[in-house]
Amino acid sequence: MLKPEVLDLDIVMEDLQKMLRPLIGEDIELSLIPEPDLGRLRADKGQIEQIVMNLAVNSRDAMPKGGRLTIRTANVDLDKSYTRLHVGSQPGAYVMLDVTDTGCGMDEATLGQIFEPFFTTKEQGKGTGLGMSTVYGIVKQSGGYIWVDSKLGLGTSCKIFFPRVEQAVMTPKVREVLAGPAGGKETILLVEDEGSVAILARRVLEREGYRVLEAREGQEALRISGRYVGPIHMILTDVVMPVMSGREVAHRLLSERPEVKVLYMSGYTDDEVLQHGILDCDIGFLQKPFTDDTLARKVLEREGYRVLEAREGQEALRISGRYVGPIHMILTDVVMPVMSGREVAHRLLSERPEVKVLYMSGYTDDEVLQHGILDCDIGFLQKPFTDDTLARKVREVLDTPA
């Protein structure tokens, strides 16, 4: 399910930069060119990240001997003269994302097929052909427009236009970590042949504290399992892969490790997944494209966790009031409209005194002090923070004796 929110694309790109560098390799020069005073757009952040990673993987594959990948953002206004020449576009104010490479490029015949679901220019076994159709679908779901220009021997440019919105970026949501064992001690075997999806999945799982073993195809997964002496708690595998399907990988692993839980993922349609015997009420299944939160929630649910989310304080209190199980922790922003994080935590603690609290804020110490937060006995996390820092702090607070 999409979770659109108001985004600053420059901030999203800044956060993604550390993942793009290892994804494209050392032979490719990466250049990010942000627009000063960039407008806002409304979209699902996780899917915007997947767009960029899919495009970056395509660019990398088009530059096997190296080259330059440039990612630029800009405020643009499309007029009728532009829309007359670009079928499907509409006049208006947009935030543009431009991903350009100096790769091998495409001819006109190839360019005309790139958004077809299973079309690919890659060798057999090098990809499913879902990348550009996935990008197209996400852009359309976000109310946007995409235009690709390419010349053989010169490179490719993908320009994506998202409608500009006159809204402020929302205050980060409150996240309650609810019932379930303390995370971070389980091992997950990730089997995924698409590099961009594998990187996103690994990042989310490691952020949640899991140990991740990664394989790009089935035989490699079986070899890793055979060599790994510790327990493997779950296999997260793509369904449709070259040589060996995810179903076969899971079947062979379960014969050796019957305790392993299985979660399948696929970007293919239900009918195609059914042919692989996957869609079953007792089988965990995750539809691509997925967001960070969707993957994290699915894995946590498969492992017995429960995670509830609220966008503001009153909603958090309503969730707590309705939830009949224990709440182990609340992770909340300090400064929020209507009700501060301090007030949310205070009211929750009056009803659930066992709850542990971790505050986070991007404000200065003086401003946070005004809210009565900075105290040696209170968990606090300064923004901006990395995924690893967040995961470490959450575990630290949860492991602190009451």
Rosetta blueprint (number, residue, H / E / L):
1 M L
2 L L
3 K L
4 P L
5 E E
6 V E
7 L E
8 D L
9 L H
10 D H
11 I H
12 V H
13 M H
14 E H
15 D H
16 L H
17 Q H
18 K H
19 M H
20 L H
21 R H
22 P H
23 L H
24 I H
25 G L
26 E L
27 D L
28 I E
29 E E
30 L E
31 S E
32 L E
33 I E
34 P L
35 E L
36 P L
37 D L
38 L L
39 G L
40 R E
41 L E
42 R E
43 A E
44 D L
45 K H
46 G H
47 Q H
48 I H
49 E H
50 Q H
51 I H
52 V H
53 M H
54 N H
55 L H
56 A H
57 V H
58 N H
59 S H
60 R H
61 D H
62 A L
63 M L
64 P L
65 K L
66 G L
67 G E
68 R E
69 L E
70 T E
71 I E
72 R E
73 T E
74 A E
75 N E
76 V E
77 D E
78 L E
79 D L
80 K H
81 S H
82 Y H
83 T H
84 R H
85 L H
86 H L
87 V L
88 G L
89 S L
90 Q L
91 P L
92 G E
93 A E
94 Y E
95 V E
96 M E
97 L E
98 D E
99 V E
100 T E
101 D E
102 T L
103 G L
104 C L
105 G L
106 M L
107 D L
108 E H
109 A H
110 T H
111 L H
112 G L
113 Q L
114 I L
115 F L
116 E L
117 P L
118 F L
119 F L
120 T L
121 T L
122 K L
123 E L
124 Q L
125 G L
126 K L
127 G L
128 T L
129 G L
130 L L
131 G H
132 M H
133 S H
134 T H
135 V H
136 Y H
137 G H
138 I H
139 V H
140 K H
141 Q H
142 S L
143 G L
144 G L
145 Y E
146 I E
147 W E
148 V E
149 D E
150 S E
151 K E
152 L L
153 G L
154 L L
155 G E
156 T E
157 S E
158 C E
159 K E
160 I E
161 F E
162 F E
163 P E
164 R E
165 V E
166 E L
167 Q L
168 A L
169 V L
170 M L
171 T L
172 P L
173 K L
174 V E
175 R E
176 E E
177 V E
178 L E
179 A L
180 G L
181 P L
182 A L
183 G L
184 G L
185 K L
186 E L
187 T E
188 I E
189 L E
190 L E
191 V E
192 E L
193 D L
194 E L
195 G H
196 S H
197 V H
198 A H
199 I H
200 L H
201 A H
202 R H
203 R H
204 V H
205 L H
206 E H
207 R H
208 E L
209 G L
210 Y L
211 R E
212 V E
213 L E
214 E E
215 A E
216 R L
217 E L
218 G H
219 Q H
220 E H
221 A H
222 L H
223 R H
224 I H
225 S H
226 G H
227 R H
228 Y L
229 V L
230 G L
231 P L
232 I L
233 H L
234 M E
235 I E
236 L E
237 T E
238 D E
239 V L
240 V L
241 M L
242 P L
243 V L
244 M L
245 S L
246 G H
247 R H
248 E H
249 V H
250 A H
251 H H
252 R H
253 L H
254 L H
255 S H
256 E H
257 R L
258 P L
259 E L
260 V L
261 K E
262 V E
263 L E
264 Y E
265 M E
266 S E
267 G L
268 Y L
269 T L
270 D H
271 D H
272 E H
273 V H
274 L H
275 Q L
276 H L
277 G L
278 I L
279 L L
280 D L
281 C L
282 D L
283 I L
284 G E
285 F E
286 L E
287 Q E
288 K L
289 P L
290 F L
291 T L
292 D H
293 D H
294 T H
295 L H
296 A H
297 R H
298 K H
299 V H
300 L H
301 E H
302 R H
303 E L
304 G L
305 Y L
306 R L
307 V E
308 L E
309 E E
310 A E
311 R L
312 E L
313 G H
314 Q H
315 E H
316 A H
317 L H
318 R H
319 I H
320 S H
321 G H
322 R H
323 Y L
324 V L
325 G L
326 P L
327 I E
328 H E
329 M E
330 I E
331 L E
332 T E
333 D E
334 V L
335 V L
336 M L
337 P L
338 V L
339 M L
340 S L
341 G H
342 R H
343 E H
344 V H
345 A H
346 H H
347 R H
348 L H
349 L H
350 S H
351 E H
352 R L
353 P L
354 E L
355 V L
356 K E
357 V E
358 L E
359 Y E
360 M E
361 S E
362 G L
363 Y L
364 T L
365 D H
366 D H
367 E H
368 V H
369 L H
370 Q H
371 H L
372 G L
373 I L
374 L L
375 D L
376 C L
377 D L
378 I L
379 G E
380 F E
381 L E
382 Q E
383 K L
384 P L
385 F L
386 T L
387 D H
388 D H
389 T H
390 L H
391 A H
392 R H
393 K H
394 V H
395 R H
396 E H
397 V H
398 L H
399 D H
400 T L
401 P L
402 A L
